């Protein structure tokens, strides 16, 4: 069973990753950039301006 400090740490990490992704998308959208993802092993390129957060 996990203790509360592990749960709190996990939540802080999730929030940090979410914030970092939002900043990345905003930066790429500002500079007309493209993000690259993998969808079931297939490479997919998405314009940052098309991503809705």
N, C-alpha and C positions, 0 to 999 in steps of 0.2 A: 504494500500500500504506500502511495506517495504521501509525503508530508506537505504541509502548506507552503514551505519555502520553495520546493520544487515546482509546485503548481504556479506560484507567483512568478518565479523565474521564467518558466515556460511562456506565461502570458506576456511578460515584458519582452521576451525575444520575438514573439509573434507580432506584437505592436511595432517593434523596431523594424522588422522585415517589411511590414505593411507600409510604414512611413518611408522606408528607403525605396520601395518599388514605386510609390506615388511620386517621390522626388525624381526618380529616374525617368518615368513617363513624362512628367512635366518638362524636364530638361530636354528630352528627345523631341517632344512636340514643339518646343520653342525653336529648336534648331532643325526642324523638318527631318527628324531621324526615323530610323526603322528599328524595331525590336525583333529578335529572332527567337522562336519557341520551337519545341518539339511536340508534335501531336501524334502519339502512337508510333513513334520512330520516324515520322516524316517531318522534315524541316519546313517551318511555316514562317514567313516574313510578314510582319504587320506594321503599318505606319502608326507611329505613336499618336497621331491626331485621331485615329480611328478607335483608340482604346477609351472606353467609358469607365470611369472609376466610381 
